[in-house]
């Protein structure tokens, strides 16, 4: 939402926060079913990777645009005078936020549910805490992004880490769900082998 006008930016943040709340509550209500869906975490990671790609393109386009405008000012050439960058549409921004919400809400709920399976109160507390933190930080972060573009690359690195972590954990989860651990360990390097303890922990959380 950092590339939008202030009015639209606030709307995207508000709608995105609302979507995140609804998604987290919805996913929490069907946690048991979600835990049984093979490949769900992997799919969420791939979706989040798409969001990373979109973020990278937008950051690069903004840098290129700023550089072109800086050259136009220095050259004092009327044929290359500074021009406004085409604004991202509200629909594009909200779609990107929504896809990120789906992926990260899924990761958040599955992680908290796995850790708090025997303690529902911890699940509720964890979800409420994540929602409150999002509400407090979202607007401030969007304003910072608008003023300091480099912060966008920090955010991109964090989202990329989450996406790769989801893909890593997701693909291993698929292997264990399909009972292909032995075949996987036979072809994978030894340092990425799926251990018996990992299999036991995975089965406990299913």
N, C-alpha and C positions, 0 to 999 in steps of 0.2 A: 504493500500500500504506500510505500515511501515515495513513489513517483507520481502520485495523484495530487490534485488540488486539495487544500486543507479540508473543505467541506466533504468531498467524496472520500478522502482518507478516513475521516471520522466514521462515515457510514460503513465503509469496508471493515474497519476495526470492530465496530459495534456488531455488524452482521456476522463477521467471522467469529467473534467471541460467543455470540448466540449459537452459532452452528456448532462450535466446539463443546459448549455446555450440553446441547441436545445430543450430540454424537457420543460424548462420554457417558451420559446417563443411559442412552440407548444401548451402547455396547456393554455397559455394566450389567444391564438387565438380562442380556443374553450371553453373559460371559461363558457359561458352561457350554453352550452351543458353539461359540467362537473358538474355544479351546479345542474343539473336535474337528474344526475345518482344516483340512490338510493344505498347506501352502499359503494360508491367509497372511501370515507375517511376511513371507517372501514377496507376495503381491503388493503388500503395503509399502515395502521397501523400494520396489521398482517404481511405484507411483511417486514416491517421495524423490526418487532419483530424477524423474521427469521435472518435478518442481525445481530441483537444483539446477537443471539445465536451463530452465526458463529464467531463473534468477541470474545465472551467469551471463546469459545473452543480454538481459536488461542492463546489468552493471557495465558490461563491455560497451553497449550502445551508448550509455550515458557518458562514459569516459571519452569515447570517440567524438561524440557531439560536443563535449566541453573543450576538447583539444581543437576541433575545427573552429569553434567560436573564438578561442584564444588566438589562433593564427589570424583570423579575420580582423581582430582588433589590432594586433601588432602590425599587420600588413597595411592597414588603413585603406583597403581596397573595397570600393563600393559594390563590386560584383560578388564579393564574398563576405558581406556584412553578417553579423551574428543573426542567427535564426532560432526560433523556438523549436525545441524538440517535440515531435508529435506526442501528445499526452496518451498515456495508457488509458483504455476505457475502463469504466466502472465494472463492466461485465468481465473483462479479462482479469482484472485484479481480484475480483471476488471468486472467480473460478479457481484461480491459482491458490488463494487462501483456503478455499473449501477443500481442494484436493490435499493440501498440506494438513488441514484439520483432520480429514479422514484417516490419513496415514499415521499421524502422530497421536491422535486419540486412540487408534487401534493399538499402537505400540504401548501407550501409556496404560490403557486398561488391562491389556494382557500381562504386562509386567507387574502391575500392582496386584492383579488377581492371582497371578502365580505365587507371589510372595505372601498374600493374605488369604489364601484359600480357606484356612481354618478360622480366620478372624475377619468376618464381614465388616466390622467397625473400622478396621484398618483400611479396607478397600474404600469405604465411604469417605474416610478422612483424607486419604491420598488423592482421591478425585476432587474433593472440595478444595484442597490446598492448591492443586494444579490450576483449577479454574480461577481462584482468587489471585494467584500469581500472574496469570495471563491478563486478567482484568486490570491489575495495577500497572503492569509493565508495558502492555501493548501500545498505548498511545505515546508514552514517553519514547519507546524504541523507534516508533514510526517517525516521530519528529526528529530524533537524532539521525536517522537514516537520511532524511531529507536534507539535513544540514551538513552531515559528514558522510560522504559516499563510501569511504573506506570501511566504515562499520558494516556495510552490506557484505563485504567479503568475509568478515568475521562471522556474521550470521550464516553466510553460505557454507563456510567450513563446518559450522556446528550442524546444520541441516544435512550436509553431505555425510558427516560422521554418523548421524542417526540413521540415515538411509542405508549406508553400507553395513552398519551394525544389524539393522533389521534383515537385510539380504543375507548376511553371514549366518545369523541365528536362524533365519527362516529356512535356508537351504538345508541346514543340518537337521532342523526339525522335520522337514519333508523326508529326509533319508531315514530318520528313526521311525517316523510314522509308517513308512512303507517297508520297514524291517529290512533295509538294505545296508545296515551298518557294516557288516563283514565285507561286502563288495566295495563299499566306499573306502574303508580302511585299506583294502588291498591295492587300490589305485592312487590314493591320496598320499602325499608326503607324510612321513611319520609324525611330524610336529603338529599336524592338523587332524590326527586320528580322533575319532569319537570314542571316548573312554566308557567303560562299563558304568562308572559313577555318573557320567553325563546322561547315559541312557536311563539309568534308574531315576535320576532327578526329573527327566523329561516325562517318564511314565507316571510319576507321582503327581505331576501338574496337569495331566490330561483328564 
